[in-house]
Amino acid sequence: MTIVGMTLERFFRTWTSYYLLVTDFPNEQALNAVGLPPELRTENPDEKTFTQIIKFFDPKLPDYNPDPYTRPFDVVGIRKLLHSTF
């Protein structure tokens, strides 16, 4: 298992922002609505851009490039992390 967001809101803001950027015509109003700052808006988003977006919206995420195969969490690890955060 892995953790892709510390809260549902942070997860949605991160992924919505990224997918708004990768569309052919990113909507400024939508980017403003999710709260993505202008300095993170780019015409050619890549993995680095995505990592910066994650760090902005979810700074307490334990792994900014979660991979359940190389850096997995077990149930005990997830419980410890979530209980220490909330």
C-alpha distance (Angstrom), angle and dihedral (degrees) to the residues before:
residue distance angle dihedral
M1 . . .
T2 3.76 . .
I3 3.78 137.8 .
V4 3.82 117.1 -117.2
G5 3.80 98.0 175.0
M6 3.77 138.0 10.5
T7 3.80 90.8 -140.8
L8 3.77 133.4 14.5
E9 3.82 90.3 -116.2
R10 3.82 92.6 54.4
F11 3.79 91.0 47.1
F12 3.81 92.5 51.1
R13 3.82 94.1 45.2
T14 3.80 91.3 50.2
W15 3.78 97.5 47.8
T16 3.80 95.7 37.8
S17 3.80 90.9 52.1
Y18 3.78 92.8 49.5
Y19 3.80 94.4 47.4
L20 3.78 91.5 46.7
L21 3.81 87.6 56.3
V22 3.80 95.2 49.3
T23 3.79 93.8 53.2
D24 3.79 117.4 99.2
F25 3.80 91.9 -112.7
P26 3.81 112.6 28.9
N27 3.78 110.4 -155.3
E28 3.82 112.6 -128.4
Q29 3.79 92.3 -156.7
A30 3.79 91.3 53.9
L31 3.82 91.9 47.0
N32 3.80 88.8 50.1
A33 3.81 90.9 48.5
V34 3.81 93.4 55.1
G35 3.80 90.0 44.8
L36 3.80 101.2 -117.3
P37 3.82 107.6 163.2
P38 3.82 118.1 -127.5
E39 3.80 93.3 -114.9
L40 3.82 90.3 64.3
R41 3.80 94.6 50.0
T42 3.77 112.6 101.4
E43 3.78 136.3 164.9
N44 3.80 93.1 -134.2
P45 3.80 108.2 39.4
D46 3.77 115.6 -169.2
E47 3.81 137.9 170.4
K48 3.80 90.8 -72.7
T49 3.82 90.4 53.5
F50 3.79 90.4 49.5
T51 3.81 91.3 51.2
Q52 3.81 90.6 50.6
I53 3.81 90.3 50.7
I54 3.81 91.0 49.9
K55 3.81 91.2 49.3
F56 3.80 90.4 49.9
F57 3.80 97.8 49.0
D58 3.81 100.0 30.4
P59 3.82 109.8 27.1
K60 3.82 93.5 162.3
L61 3.80 94.0 56.2
P62 3.82 104.6 124.6
D63 3.81 95.2 -141.0
Y64 3.80 122.8 28.1
N65 3.79 91.1 -164.0
P66 3.79 102.2 40.5
D67 3.78 115.9 -161.9
P68 3.79 117.7 173.7
Y69 3.80 91.3 -163.6
T70 3.80 100.1 53.9
R71 3.83 101.7 22.8
P72 3.79 106.5 24.0
F73 3.79 128.7 171.8
D74 3.76 122.1 -143.0
V75 3.79 123.8 -146.7
V76 3.81 92.3 -95.5
G77 3.82 92.0 50.9
I78 3.80 92.4 49.8
R79 3.81 92.3 48.5
K80 3.82 91.6 50.1
L81 3.79 92.0 49.3
L82 3.79 95.0 46.9
H83 3.81 94.1 45.0
S84 3.79 92.0 49.9
T85 3.81 90.9 49.9
F86 3.79 101.2 47.9
